[in-house]
Amino acid sequence: MPDGRRFCKLIKPFAQWQFWDKAAESVHGITRAELHARGEEAVGVCLALNDFVDGHTLYSDAWVVDHPWMVKLFAQAAVPMTFSVSAIEMVMSEPQLAIWDAEKSKVIAQSGMQRHRASTDAVIIQQTFQRTKQLMQHSQ
């Protein structure tokens, strides 16, 4: 969030969700068995996320993956999503987009944040957005 608050939960997969494979385990660093053991029920996570986001728009640099996943999660949990997810490109300028990847790599390297989790990814995206915006303001 703009004030620095984070939200991150492991979600216990629904029984019919079979798409957590070895590739997903590798990317996220967590097995399906760990999700079942440590994950929280999806309905509770969806309700808590609705409360946390409180009608705001979340911006993603991987909208084509994140948005459908959120829609699938909330639909399966039968919880109305009370916020929206949008591509970060919707609030960025062309010059910001041109330097995004390089600046994101710098943010990751300087912060040491490597864990692929929602809250860590969100901080990296937020810091990259702020950095690219500042660089564009200073170049004018």
ZAPANU-550789 format. One record per atom (N, C-alpha, C): x, y, z; residue in one letter; residue number from 1. Coordinates in steps of 0.001 Angstrom, whole numbers, plus 524288, in hexadecimal, padded with zeros to 5 digits. Example, Ala and Ser with C-alpha at 12.3 -4.5 7.8 and 13.67 -1.06 7.14 Angstrom:
% residues 2
+-------+-------+-------+---+-----+
!     X !     Y !     Z ! r !   k !
+-------+-------+-------+---+-----+
! 83386 ! 7E9C6 ! 81E78 ! A !   1 !
! 8300C ! 7EE6C ! 81E78 ! A !   1 !
! 83390 ! 7F31C ! 81E78 ! A !   1 !
! 83232 ! 7F736 ! 81BA8 ! S !   2 !
! 83566 ! 7FBDC ! 81BE4 ! S !   2 !
! 83264 ! 8001E ! 81EBE ! S !   2 !
+-------+-------+-------+---+-----+
% end
This chain:
% residues 140
+-------+-------+-------+---+-----+
!     X !     Y !     Z ! r !   k !
+-------+-------+-------+---+-----+
! 8034E ! 7FB61 ! 80000 ! M !   1 !
! 80000 ! 80000 ! 80000 ! M !   1 !
! 80379 ! 804DA ! 80000 ! M !   1 !
! 8015E ! 80953 ! 7FEA9 ! P !   2 !
! 80488 ! 80E1B ! 7FE9E ! P !   2 !
! 80731 ! 80F41 ! 803E1 ! P !   2 !
! 804BA ! 80D83 ! 8081B ! D !   3 !
! 806FF ! 80E7B ! 80D4C ! D !   3 !
! 80AE8 ! 80A50 ! 80EFA ! D !   3 !
! 80C0E ! 8069D ! 80B8A ! G !   4 !
! 80FF3 ! 8029F ! 80CB8 ! G !   4 !
! 80DD3 ! 7FD85 ! 80EE5 ! G !   4 !
! 808C1 ! 7FD5C ! 81027 ! R !   5 !
! 80683 ! 7F874 ! 81226 ! R !   5 !
! 8069A ! 7F458 ! 80DD6 ! R !   5 !
! 80765 ! 7EF73 ! 80F76 ! R !   6 !
! 807AC ! 7EB10 ! 80BC8 ! R !   6 !
! 8039E ! 7E6EF ! 80D2E ! R !   6 !
! 8023C ! 7E3DA ! 8094C ! F !   7 !
! 7FEA4 ! 7DF7C ! 80A0A ! F !   7 !
! 800F6 ! 7DAD5 ! 80735 ! F !   7 !
! 801BE ! 7D69B ! 809F3 ! C !   8 !
! 803E0 ! 7D1ED ! 8077E ! C !   8 !
! 801E4 ! 7CD30 ! 80A79 ! C !   8 !
! 7FF88 ! 7C9A1 ! 807C2 ! K !   9 !
! 7FD78 ! 7C4D1 ! 80A11 ! K !   9 !
! 7FEAA ! 7C041 ! 80676 ! K !   9 !
! 7FFCE ! 7BBDF ! 808C7 ! L !  10 !
! 7FFF7 ! 7B704 ! 805CB ! L !  10 !
! 7FA6D ! 7B4EB ! 805AC ! L !  10 !
! 7F8BB ! 7B314 ! 80131 ! I !  11 !
! 7F35C ! 7B14D ! 80084 ! I !  11 !
! 7F344 ! 7AB66 ! 7FFD5 ! I !  11 !
! 7F01C ! 7A8EC ! 80303 ! K !  12 !
! 7EF5C ! 7A346 ! 8027F ! K !  12 !
! 7EC56 ! 7A24F ! 7FD70 ! K !  12 !
! 7EE7D ! 79F2A ! 7F9E4 ! P !  13 !
! 7EBD2 ! 79E46 ! 7F4E2 ! P !  13 !
! 7E698 ! 79B71 ! 7F599 ! P !  13 !
! 7E2E5 ! 79CDF ! 7F25B ! F !  14 !
! 7DE09 ! 799EA ! 7F21C ! F !  14 !
! 7DF48 ! 79480 ! 7F00D ! F !  14 !
! 7DC45 ! 790A2 ! 7F195 ! A !  15 !
! 7DD4A ! 78B33 ! 7F004 ! A !  15 !
! 7DD93 ! 78AA3 ! 7EA14 ! A !  15 !
! 7DA47 ! 78D77 ! 7E73E ! Q !  16 !
! 7DA22 ! 78CF6 ! 7E194 ! Q !  16 !
! 7DE85 ! 78FFD ! 7DED3 ! Q !  16 !
! 7E197 ! 79306 ! 7E1AF ! W !  17 !
! 7E5EF ! 795E4 ! 7DF51 ! W !  17 !
! 7EA95 ! 79242 ! 7DEC9 ! W !  17 !
! 7EBD4 ! 790EE ! 7DA0B ! Q !  18 !
! 7F016 ! 78D47 ! 7D90C ! Q !  18 !
! 7F4A0 ! 78FC9 ! 7D618 ! Q !  18 !
! 7F49D ! 794E4 ! 7D588 ! F !  19 !
! 7F88A ! 79760 ! 7D23A ! F !  19 !
! 7FD7E ! 798F1 ! 7D51C ! F !  19 !
! 7FE13 ! 797D0 ! 7DA28 ! W !  20 !
! 802F4 ! 798F7 ! 7DCED ! W !  20 !
! 806B7 ! 7947E ! 7DBC2 ! W !  20 !
! 80A2E ! 79565 ! 7D80D ! D !  21 !
! 80DBA ! 7914E ! 7D64D ! D !  21 !
! 81353 ! 79283 ! 7D7FF ! D !  21 !
! 81703 ! 78F6F ! 7D61A ! K !  22 !
! 81C84 ! 79029 ! 7D781 ! K !  22 !
! 81E89 ! 79586 ! 7D5DB ! K !  22 !
! 81CB7 ! 7978D ! 7D178 ! A !  23 !
! 81E62 ! 79CBB ! 7CFB4 ! A !  23 !
! 81C84 ! 7A0F0 ! 7D383 ! A !  23 !
! 8179A ! 7A08F ! 7D52E ! A !  24 !
! 81589 ! 7A455 ! 7D8FE ! A !  24 !
! 81878 ! 7A3E2 ! 7DE29 ! A !  24 !
! 81993 ! 79F11 ! 7DFC9 ! E !  25 !
! 81C8D ! 79E44 ! 7E49D ! E !  25 !
! 821E6 ! 7A0D7 ! 7E434 ! E !  25 !
! 82459 ! 7A05E ! 7DFBA ! S !  26 !
! 82984 ! 7A299 ! 7DEEE ! S !  26 !
! 82967 ! 7A892 ! 7DF11 ! S !  26 !
! 8259C ! 7AAE5 ! 7DC67 ! V !  27 !
! 82528 ! 7B09A ! 7DC37 ! V !  27 !
! 82412 ! 7B2D4 ! 7E1A4 ! V !  27 !
! 82085 ! 7B061 ! 7E47C ! H !  28 !
! 81ED1 ! 7B27A ! 7E985 ! H !  28 !
! 821E0 ! 7B066 ! 7EE2D ! H !  28 !
! 824BF ! 7AC2F ! 7ED5C ! G !  29 !
! 827D0 ! 7A9FC ! 7F19B ! G !  29 !
! 8248A ! 7A772 ! 7F5D7 ! G !  29 !
! 82013 ! 7A551 ! 7F44C ! I !  30 !
! 81C9E ! 7A2CA ! 7F815 ! I !  30 !
! 819BE ! 79E4A ! 7F569 ! I !  30 !
! 81950 ! 799FC ! 7F816 ! T !  31 !
! 816C0 ! 79569 ! 7F5CE ! T !  31 !
! 810E3 ! 79592 ! 7F6C2 ! T !  31 !
! 80E1E ! 79273 ! 7F3CB ! R !  32 !
! 80873 ! 791EF ! 7F48F ! R !  32 !
! 8074B ! 78FE8 ! 7FA0B ! R !  32 !
! 80A84 ! 78C45 ! 7FBEA ! A !  33 !
! 809C6 ! 78A28 ! 80132 ! A !  33 !
! 80A5B ! 78E76 ! 8054F ! A !  33 !
! 80E11 ! 791FE ! 80481 ! E !  34 !
! 80EB7 ! 79668 ! 80825 ! E !  34 !
! 80A05 ! 79A12 ! 807F5 ! E !  34 !
! 807E5 ! 79ADF ! 80345 ! L !  35 !
! 80331 ! 79E27 ! 802D8 ! L !  35 !
! 7FEB0 ! 79BC7 ! 805EB ! L !  35 !
! 7FE1C ! 796A1 ! 80589 ! H !  36 !
! 7F9F2 ! 79408 ! 8087A ! H !  36 !
! 7FAEA ! 79453 ! 80E56 ! H !  36 !
! 7FFD2 ! 793DF ! 80FDB ! A !  37 !
! 8011E ! 793D5 ! 8156F ! A !  37 !
! 800EB ! 79944 ! 817DF ! A !  37 !
! 802D9 ! 79D35 ! 8150C ! R !  38 !
! 80355 ! 7A271 ! 81754 ! R !  38 !
! 7FF96 ! 7A674 ! 81503 ! R !  38 !
! 7FD0D ! 7A509 ! 810B9 ! G !  39 !
! 7F995 ! 7A8C2 ! 80E25 ! G !  39 !
! 7F48F ! 7A9AB ! 8111E ! G !  39 !
! 7F24D ! 7AE33 ! 81036 ! E !  40 !
! 7ED4B ! 7AF9F ! 81291 ! E !  40 !
! 7E8E8 ! 7AE93 ! 80EB4 ! E !  40 !
! 7E44A ! 7ADC2 ! 810C2 ! E !  41 !
! 7DFB5 ! 7ACD5 ! 80D6A ! E !  41 !
! 7DECD ! 7B195 ! 809F3 ! E !  41 !
! 7DDAE ! 7B09E ! 804F8 ! A !  42 !
! 7DD2F ! 7B4C1 ! 80112 ! A !  42 !
! 7D8DD ! 7B8A5 ! 8025B ! A !  42 !
! 7D486 ! 7B6DD ! 8046C ! V !  43 !
! 7D039 ! 7BA75 ! 805A9 ! V !  43 !
! 7D20F ! 7BE94 ! 8098E ! V !  43 !
! 7D4AD ! 7BCE7 ! 80D98 ! G !  44 !
! 7D6AE ! 7C093 ! 81181 ! G !  44 !
! 7DAAD ! 7C452 ! 80F3E ! G !  44 !
! 7DE04 ! 7C259 ! 80BCF ! V !  45 !
! 7E1EB ! 7C5B4 ! 80951 ! V !  45 !
! 7DF37 ! 7C9C4 ! 805DC ! V !  45 !
! 7DB57 ! 7C81D ! 802E3 ! C !  46 !
! 7D884 ! 7CBC2 ! 7FF79 ! C !  46 !
! 7D5CD ! 7D007 ! 802A7 ! C !  46 !
! 7D33D ! 7CE83 ! 806DB ! L !  47 !
! 7D09A ! 7D25C ! 80A36 ! L !  47 !
! 7D48A ! 7D61F ! 80C9D ! L !  47 !
! 7D8F6 ! 7D415 ! 80E68 ! A !  48 !
! 7DCFB ! 7D767 ! 810C3 ! A !  48 !
! 7DF61 ! 7DB14 ! 80CB7 ! A !  48 !
! 7E024 ! 7D923 ! 807F6 ! L !  49 !
! 7E24A ! 7DC75 ! 803D9 ! L !  49 !
! 7DE72 ! 7E0C6 ! 8025D ! L !  49 !
! 7D970 ! 7DF7F ! 80209 ! N !  50 !
! 7D581 ! 7E38B ! 80111 ! N !  50 !
! 7D5CB ! 7E7C5 ! 8053F ! N !  50 !
! 7D632 ! 7E638 ! 80A28 ! D !  51 !
! 7D68C ! 7EA07 ! 80E6E ! D !  51 !
! 7DB81 ! 7ED48 ! 80E00 ! D !  51 !
! 7DFCE ! 7EACF ! 80CB8 ! F !  52 !
! 7E4D6 ! 7ED70 ! 80C74 ! F !  52 !
! 7E507 ! 7F165 ! 80804 ! F !  52 !
! 7E323 ! 7EFD7 ! 80378 ! V !  53 !
! 7E373 ! 7F334 ! 7FED9 ! V !  53 !
! 7DF2D ! 7F756 ! 7FEE6 ! V !  53 !
! 7DA9D ! 7F5F9 ! 8010D ! D !  54 !
! 7D66A ! 7F9BD ! 801F5 ! D !  54 !
! 7D4F2 ! 7FD00 ! 7FD34 ! D !  54 !
! 7D3E0 ! 7FA59 ! 7F8D1 ! G !  55 !
! 7D1D4 ! 7FD0D ! 7F438 ! G !  55 !
! 7D5DE ! 7FFAD ! 7F0C3 ! G !  55 !
! 7DAD2 ! 7FF40 ! 7F1F7 ! H !  56 !
! 7DEE8 ! 801A4 ! 7EEC1 ! H !  56 !
! 7E003 ! 7FE60 ! 7E9DD ! H !  56 !
! 7E34C ! 80077 ! 7E68B ! T !  57 !
! 7E53B ! 7FD96 ! 7E20B ! T !  57 !
! 7EAC2 ! 7FBCA ! 7E33B ! T !  57 !
! 7EBC6 ! 7F6C9 ! 7E24D ! L !  58 !
! 7F107 ! 7F4AB ! 7E2C0 ! L !  58 !
! 7F36D ! 7F4BB ! 7DD53 ! L !  58 !
! 7F868 ! 7F62F ! 7DD02 ! Y !  59 !
! 7FB15 ! 7F664 ! 7D7FA ! Y !  59 !
! 7FF31 ! 7F21D ! 7D7B0 ! Y !  59 !
! 7FF45 ! 7EF68 ! 7D34F ! S !  60 !
! 802C2 ! 7EAFE ! 7D28A ! S !  60 !
! 80619 ! 7EBC5 ! 7CDAC ! S !  60 !
! 80AFF ! 7EA0C ! 7CE04 ! D !  61 !
! 80E4C ! 7EA2B ! 7C958 ! D !  61 !
! 80DF7 ! 7E4ED ! 7C671 ! D !  61 !
! 80A80 ! 7E189 ! 7C849 ! A !  62 !
! 8097B ! 7DC88 ! 7C5AB ! A !  62 !
! 8038D ! 7DBA3 ! 7C5A5 ! A !  62 !
! 800BD ! 7DF8D ! 7C3E2 ! W !  63 !
! 7FB0B ! 7DF89 ! 7C41A ! W !  63 !
! 7F8AC ! 7DAD5 ! 7C157 ! W !  63 !
! 7FAE9 ! 7D93F ! 7BD00 ! V !  64 !
! 7F8A8 ! 7D4E5 ! 7BA00 ! V !  64 !
! 7F8D2 ! 7CFC7 ! 7BD0D ! V !  64 !
! 7FC29 ! 7CF69 ! 7C0EF ! V !  65 !
! 7FC5D ! 7CADA ! 7C460 ! V !  65 !
! 7F952 ! 7CBE8 ! 7C963 ! V !  65 !
! 7FA54 ! 7D069 ! 7CBC5 ! D !  66 !
! 7F81E ! 7D196 ! 7D0EB ! D !  66 !
! 7F238 ! 7D261 ! 7D0DF ! D !  66 !
! 7F03E ! 7D537 ! 7CD11 ! H !  67 !
! 7EA99 ! 7D64A ! 7CCF6 ! H !  67 !
! 7E759 ! 7D14C ! 7CC5B ! H !  67 !
! 7E880 ! 7CE01 ! 7C87D ! P !  68 !
! 7E566 ! 7C92E ! 7C80D ! P !  68 !
! 7E5D7 ! 7C5B8 ! 7CCE7 ! P !  68 !
! 7EA70 ! 7C5A9 ! 7CF57 ! W !  69 !
! 7EB18 ! 7C279 ! 7D40B ! W !  69 !
! 7E7A7 ! 7C48F ! 7D875 ! W !  69 !
! 7E786 ! 7C9B1 ! 7D926 ! M !  70 !
! 7E439 ! 7CBFC ! 7DD41 ! M !  70 !
! 7DE71 ! 7CAEB ! 7DC2B ! M !  70 !
! 7DCDB ! 7CB7B ! 7D74A ! V !  71 !
! 7D76B ! 7CA67 ! 7D5D8 ! V !  71 !
! 7D61C ! 7C4B6 ! 7D708 ! V !  71 !
! 7D99F ! 7C124 ! 7D5A1 ! K !  72 !
! 7D8CB ! 7BB92 ! 7D699 ! K !  72 !
! 7D87C ! 7BA7C ! 7DC7D ! K !  72 !
! 7DBF5 ! 7BCD4 ! 7DF7F ! L !  73 !
! 7DC03 ! 7BC13 ! 7E526 ! L !  73 !
! 7D6E3 ! 7BDD9 ! 7E796 ! L !  73 !
! 7D539 ! 7C294 ! 7E66F ! F !  74 !
! 7D077 ! 7C4AF ! 7E8C6 ! F !  74 !
! 7CB9D ! 7C1C2 ! 7E6DD ! F !  74 !
! 7CB87 ! 7C030 ! 7E1F0 ! A !  75 !
! 7C70A ! 7BD3C ! 7DFEF ! A !  75 !
! 7C6A9 ! 7B7F5 ! 7E2A3 ! A !  75 !
! 7CB1C ! 7B541 ! 7E328 ! Q !  76 !
! 7CB15 ! 7B022 ! 7E5A9 ! Q !  76 !
! 7C982 ! 7B094 ! 7EB6A ! Q !  76 !
! 7CB1D ! 7B4E0 ! 7EDF0 ! A !  77 !
! 7C9C2 ! 7B5BA ! 7F36C ! A !  77 !
! 7C430 ! 7B7C1 ! 7F411 ! A !  77 !
! 7C1AF ! 7B936 ! 7EFB7 ! A !  78 !
! 7BC66 ! 7BB76 ! 7EFC5 ! A !  78 !
! 7BC31 ! 7C068 ! 7F31E ! A !  78 !
! 7C03E ! 7C3A2 ! 7F28C ! V !  79 !
! 7C093 ! 7C89F ! 7F550 ! V !  79 !
! 7C0EA ! 7CCE5 ! 7F12D ! V !  79 !
! 7BD6A ! 7D0C1 ! 7F15A ! P !  80 !
! 7BDD5 ! 7D50F ! 7ED96 ! P !  80 !
! 7C2E4 ! 7D81E ! 7EE84 ! P !  80 !
! 7C5A4 ! 7D957 ! 7EA65 ! M !  81 !
! 7CA71 ! 7DC63 ! 7EAC7 ! M !  81 !
! 7C8F0 ! 7E225 ! 7EAFD ! M !  81 !
! 7CA4E ! 7E4D5 ! 7EF3B ! T !  82 !
! 7C8AB ! 7EA40 ! 7EFFA ! T !  82 !
! 7CCFC ! 7EE24 ! 7EEA5 ! T !  82 !
! 7D08A ! 7EC87 ! 7EB5F ! F !  83 !
! 7D4C2 ! 7EFE2 ! 7E983 ! F !  83 !
! 7D5DD ! 7EE4A ! 7E3E4 ! F !  83 !
! 7D91E ! 7F137 ! 7E146 ! S !  84 !
! 7DA76 ! 7EFD1 ! 7DBE9 ! S !  84 !
! 7E05C ! 7EF0D ! 7DB6E ! S !  84 !
! 7E1D5 ! 7EC4C ! 7D75D ! V !  85 !
! 7E74F ! 7EB63 ! 7D622 ! V !  85 !
! 7E826 ! 7ED80 ! 7D0A1 ! V !  85 !
! 7EC08 ! 7F0D6 ! 7D013 ! S !  86 !
! 7ED05 ! 7F34E ! 7CB0C ! S !  86 !
! 7F2CC ! 7F2BF ! 7C9A1 ! S !  86 !
! 7F3DB ! 7F319 ! 7C4A4 ! A !  87 !
! 7F94A ! 7F312 ! 7C2CF ! A !  87 !
! 7FBE2 ! 7F828 ! 7C467 ! A !  87 !
! 800A2 ! 7F7C7 ! 7C65D ! I !  88 !
! 8036B ! 7FC75 ! 7C812 ! I !  88 !
! 8045B ! 8002F ! 7C384 ! I !  88 !
! 8045D ! 7FE17 ! 7BED4 ! E !  89 !
! 8050F ! 8015E ! 7BA36 ! E !  89 !
! 800D6 ! 80590 ! 7B9CB ! E !  89 !
! 7FC75 ! 804AF ! 7BC5D ! M !  90 !
! 7F822 ! 80874 ! 7BC33 ! M !  90 !
! 7F973 ! 80D88 ! 7BF05 ! M !  90 !
! 7FD4C ! 80D6E ! 7C286 ! V !  91 !
! 7FEB0 ! 81223 ! 7C57F ! V !  91 !
! 8045B ! 813CF ! 7C488 ! V !  91 !
! 806A6 ! 811B6 ! 7C057 ! M !  92 !
! 80C11 ! 81302 ! 7BF1A ! M !  92 !
! 80C7C ! 815DF ! 7B9EB ! M !  92 !
! 8108F ! 818F0 ! 7B983 ! S !  93 !
! 811AF ! 81B98 ! 7B496 ! S !  93 !
! 81509 ! 81804 ! 7B126 ! S !  93 !
! 81549 ! 8193F ! 7AC2D ! E !  94 !
! 8189C ! 81638 ! 7A897 ! E !  94 !
! 81E54 ! 81643 ! 7AA54 ! E !  94 !
! 82074 ! 81AD0 ! 7ABE6 ! P !  95 !
! 825E4 ! 81AC4 ! 7ADB8 ! P !  95 !
! 826B8 ! 81745 ! 7B28D ! P !  95 !
! 822EF ! 81723 ! 7B600 ! Q !  96 !
! 82356 ! 813A0 ! 7BA84 ! Q !  96 !
! 82383 ! 80DF3 ! 7B8B4 ! Q !  96 !
! 82018 ! 80C9C ! 7B50D ! L !  97 !
! 81FF7 ! 80746 ! 7B301 ! L !  97 !
! 82530 ! 805C2 ! 7B08A ! L !  97 !
! 827A6 ! 80985 ! 7ADFE ! A !  98 !
! 82C8D ! 80868 ! 7AB41 ! A !  98 !
! 830F1 ! 806E6 ! 7AF05 ! A !  98 !
! 830C6 ! 808DD ! 7B3D6 ! I !  99 !
! 83500 ! 807B9 ! 7B78F ! I !  99 !
! 8334C ! 803ED ! 7BBDD ! I !  99 !
! 82E82 ! 801FA ! 7BB89 ! W ! 100 !
! 82C50 ! 7FEB0 ! 7BFB4 ! W ! 100 !
! 82FB5 ! 7F9F7 ! 7C10C ! W ! 100 !
! 830F7 ! 7F6C5 ! 7BD2C ! D ! 101 !
! 833CB ! 7F1E8 ! 7BE42 ! D ! 101 !
! 8391F ! 7F2EA ! 7C0B5 ! D ! 101 !
! 83BF7 ! 7F6B2 ! 7BEAD ! A ! 102 !
! 84126 ! 7F7E5 ! 7C0CD ! A ! 102 !
! 840BC ! 7F9E9 ! 7C667 ! A ! 102 !
! 83CFE ! 7FD48 ! 7C761 ! E ! 103 !
! 83C65 ! 7FF6F ! 7CCA2 ! E ! 103 !
! 83A6A ! 7FB54 ! 7D07C ! E ! 103 !
! 83704 ! 7F7E1 ! 7CEAE ! K ! 104 !
! 83523 ! 7F3B2 ! 7D216 ! K ! 104 !
! 839A6 ! 7F028 ! 7D3A7 ! K ! 104 !
! 83D10 ! 7EEF1 ! 7D003 ! S ! 105 !
! 841A8 ! 7EBBE ! 7D13D ! S ! 105 !
! 8451B ! 7EE6C ! 7D54B ! S ! 105 !
! 845B5 ! 7F38A ! 7D4D8 ! K ! 106 !
! 848CB ! 7F67F ! 7D8A6 ! K ! 106 !
! 84640 ! 7F666 ! 7DE05 ! K ! 106 !
! 84120 ! 7F70A ! 7DE2F ! V ! 107 !
! 83E4E ! 7F6E7 ! 7E32F ! V ! 107 !
! 83F19 ! 7F19D ! 7E5D3 ! V ! 107 !
! 83E9B ! 7ED75 ! 7E2E2 ! I ! 108 !
! 83F4B ! 7E82E ! 7E508 ! I ! 108 !
! 844E0 ! 7E77D ! 7E70E ! I ! 108 !
! 848A3 ! 7E918 ! 7E3EE ! A ! 109 !
! 84E1F ! 7E878 ! 7E575 ! A ! 109 !
! 84F66 ! 7EBAF ! 7EA55 ! A ! 109 !
! 84D7A ! 7F078 ! 7EA94 ! Q ! 110 !
! 84EB7 ! 7F3E7 ! 7EEFC ! Q ! 110 !
! 84BCE ! 7F26D ! 7F3EE ! Q ! 110 !
! 8472E ! 7F048 ! 7F35D ! S ! 111 !
! 843FD ! 7EEFE ! 7F7F5 ! S ! 111 !
! 84536 ! 7E990 ! 7FA13 ! S ! 111 !
! 8471E ! 7E624 ! 7F6AC ! G ! 112 !
! 84814 ! 7E0C9 ! 7F842 ! G ! 112 !
! 84322 ! 7DD85 ! 7F894 ! G ! 112 !
! 83EAF ! 7DFBB ! 7F702 ! M ! 113 !
! 839BB ! 7DCD9 ! 7F737 ! M ! 113 !
! 83984 ! 7D90C ! 7F2A4 ! M ! 113 !
! 83950 ! 7D40D ! 7F3CE ! Q ! 114 !
! 83936 ! 7D017 ! 7EFBF ! Q ! 114 !
! 83477 ! 7CC86 ! 7F020 ! Q ! 114 !
! 83248 ! 7CBFC ! 7F4C9 ! R ! 115 !
! 82E11 ! 7C83C ! 7F59C ! R ! 115 !
! 82957 ! 7C9B8 ! 7F24C ! R ! 115 !
! 82760 ! 7C605 ! 7EF57 ! H ! 116 !
! 822E2 ! 7C6FD ! 7EBE7 ! H ! 116 !
! 81DDB ! 7C629 ! 7EF00 ! H ! 116 !
! 81C29 ! 7CA40 ! 7F1A9 ! R ! 117 !
! 81746 ! 7CA4F ! 7F492 ! R ! 117 !
! 8147E ! 7CF6A ! 7F347 ! R ! 117 !
! 80F71 ! 7CF76 ! 7F40A ! A ! 118 !
! 80C52 ! 7D40C ! 7F28D ! A ! 118 !
! 80E4E ! 7D909 ! 7F515 ! A ! 118 !
! 80F54 ! 7D8EC ! 7FA27 ! S ! 119 !
! 810E5 ! 7DDC4 ! 7FCCD ! S ! 119 !
! 81644 ! 7DF99 ! 7FB05 ! S ! 119 !
! 819E4 ! 7DC06 ! 7FA3A ! T ! 120 !
! 81F1C ! 7DD7D ! 7F860 ! T ! 120 !
! 81EC9 ! 7DF9D ! 7F2D8 ! T ! 120 !
! 81BEB ! 7DCED ! 7EF7A ! D ! 121 !
! 81B4B ! 7DEC7 ! 7EA1E ! D ! 121 !
! 818C6 ! 7E42E ! 7E9FE ! D ! 121 !
! 814F5 ! 7E505 ! 7ED5B ! A ! 122 !
! 81245 ! 7EA16 ! 7ED81 ! A ! 122 !
! 815FC ! 7EE74 ! 7EF12 ! A ! 122 !
! 81955 ! 7ED77 ! 7F2D9 ! V ! 123 !
! 81D1D ! 7F16F ! 7F480 ! V ! 123 !
! 820E3 ! 7F2A4 ! 7F010 ! V ! 123 !
! 822B4 ! 7EEA3 ! 7ED65 ! I ! 124 !
! 8264A ! 7EF6C ! 7E8FE ! I ! 124 !
! 823A5 ! 7F2A5 ! 7E4BB ! I ! 124 !
! 81ECC ! 7F159 ! 7E378 ! I ! 125 !
! 81BE8 ! 7F440 ! 7DF77 ! I ! 125 !
! 81B12 ! 7F9E6 ! 7E12E ! I ! 125 !
! 8198B ! 7FAA6 ! 7E615 ! Q ! 126 !
! 81893 ! 7FFEE ! 7E81B ! Q ! 126 !
! 81D96 ! 8032E ! 7E7EB ! Q ! 126 !
! 821EA ! 800EF ! 7E9A7 ! Q ! 127 !
! 826DD ! 803D3 ! 7E9A2 ! Q ! 127 !
! 828B9 ! 804EF ! 7E417 ! Q ! 127 !
! 827E3 ! 8013A ! 7E090 ! T ! 128 !
! 8296B ! 80215 ! 7DB21 ! T ! 128 !
! 82619 ! 80663 ! 7D8B6 ! T ! 128 !
! 8210B ! 8064F ! 7D9C6 ! F ! 129 !
! 81D9F ! 80A6E ! 7D7C3 ! F ! 129 !
! 81F66 ! 80FC9 ! 7D9B4 ! F ! 129 !
! 82058 ! 81031 ! 7DECA ! Q ! 130 !
! 82205 ! 81536 ! 7E103 ! Q ! 130 !
! 8273A ! 816FC ! 7DEB4 ! Q ! 130 !
! 82AC8 ! 8134E ! 7DE18 ! R ! 131 !
! 82FF2 ! 8148C ! 7DBF9 ! R ! 131 !
! 82F91 ! 8166B ! 7D652 ! R ! 131 !
! 82C87 ! 813A4 ! 7D31F ! T ! 132 !
! 82C11 ! 8153F ! 7CDA3 ! T ! 132 !
! 8295A ! 81A84 ! 7CD31 ! T ! 132 !
! 82597 ! 81B74 ! 7D086 ! K ! 133 !
! 822D4 ! 82084 ! 7D077 ! K ! 133 !
! 82690 ! 824ED ! 7D1EA ! K ! 133 !
! 829B1 ! 82414 ! 7D5F6 ! Q ! 134 !
! 82D7D ! 82813 ! 7D792 ! Q ! 134 !
! 8318C ! 82909 ! 7D351 ! Q ! 134 !
! 8336A ! 824E2 ! 7D0DB ! L ! 135 !
! 83741 ! 8258A ! 7CCB1 ! L ! 135 !
! 834FF ! 828B7 ! 7C827 ! L ! 135 !
! 8300F ! 827E3 ! 7C6E9 ! M ! 136 !
! 82D9A ! 82ACE ! 7C2B3 ! M ! 136 !
! 82CDF ! 83088 ! 7C437 ! M ! 136 !
! 82BA2 ! 83188 ! 7C92A ! Q ! 137 !
! 82B05 ! 836F5 ! 7CAED ! Q ! 137 !
! 83035 ! 839D5 ! 7CAE1 ! Q ! 137 !
! 83467 ! 83724 ! 7CC38 ! H ! 138 !
! 83994 ! 83997 ! 7CC4C ! H ! 138 !
! 83BD7 ! 83A66 ! 7C6DD ! H ! 138 !
! 839EE ! 83770 ! 7C317 ! S ! 139 !
! 83C03 ! 837F5 ! 7BDC3 ! S ! 139 !
! 83945 ! 83C40 ! 7BAB1 ! S ! 139 !
! 83539 ! 83E83 ! 7BCF5 ! Q ! 140 !
! 8324E ! 8429D ! 7BA22 ! Q ! 140 !
! 83476 ! 847F4 ! 7BB4C ! Q ! 140 !
+-------+-------+-------+---+-----+
% end
